[in-house]
Amino acid sequence: MLLRVRVTLPDRPGTLGQVARTLGVSGADIVQVVVLERLGGRAVDDFTVVWPGAARVERMLAGLAAIPGVRVDGVWRAIGAPTTTGQDAELLAQVAANPVDGAATLVDAVPGLLAADWAVVAVVPLDWASRSGEAGVAAIGHASWRAPSPPRLPEVTPLRARAMTSPDGHHYAVAPFGRAGLVLVVARDHSEPLAAAGFHSTEVDRLAQLVRASAVILGDRLDLVGAPPVTTVT
């Protein structure tokens, strides 16, 4: 199976090699490394690894914890092959090629791009700011195939791109389309024994860029997301 391993480590020569060797010794086959952040002498890296199903993840975690200055921020299952930002352009091309199903195409693809479990397009009432006590109530316009029914939605208002974590440990990233009260919600579920990392700011930025670009492509079609079907009488 594919695992995503997020590690914070000292940004100095040799440390990345130590982490890679430790992953290899524990049984992991590294297929991709993505640097999410470098700041103040520290780095945040995402490793995508092929992990033997029968092996215990605890061995890998113990090995990484033994490296001075290294902290494991999360380990969770990844969906599909590792992705790069080049696939963002391919996704937007698919949205443009079939705008009728553009929102559904986006919501189905985003979990794989961001190593998430599921995603939905939530529809927030346009007058949410004037409502008291129910500003975050949202309907579901589209849901990815792994989304629970009904999905567990965080408080999506106010409408701005951000990451959040629920009290029960589920991680979310949200990004508004800037039209029709639509918000894309992406989730990483909390499931023992693995614990996913929250969405990094670079992942939130990537999601927001995808949503903004899709909104430009789809235009008025977004007004139809979540709208009741039209019934014709013959």
FENPE-V49095 format. One record per run of one state. SS is the DSSP state (@ for helix, = for strand, . for the rest). FROM is the first residue (numbers start at 1). TO is the last residue. If there is no record, write none. Layout:
ss=SS from=FROM to=TO
ss=SS from=FROM to=TO
This chain:
ss=. from=1 to=1
ss== from=2 to=10
ss=. from=11 to=14
ss=@ from=15 to=25
ss=. from=26 to=28
ss== from=29 to=39
ss=. from=40 to=41
ss== from=42 to=50
ss=. from=51 to=56
ss=@ from=57 to=65
ss=. from=66 to=70
ss== from=71 to=77
ss=. from=78 to=85
ss=@ from=86 to=97
ss=. from=98 to=98
ss=@ from=99 to=113
ss=. from=114 to=117
ss== from=118 to=124
ss=. from=125 to=127
ss=@ from=128 to=130
ss=. from=131 to=137
ss== from=138 to=143
ss=. from=144 to=161
ss== from=162 to=165
ss=. from=166 to=170
ss== from=171 to=176
ss=. from=177 to=181
ss== from=182 to=188
ss=. from=189 to=190
ss== from=191 to=191
ss=. from=192 to=193
ss== from=194 to=195
ss=. from=196 to=200
ss=@ from=201 to=224
ss=. from=225 to=234
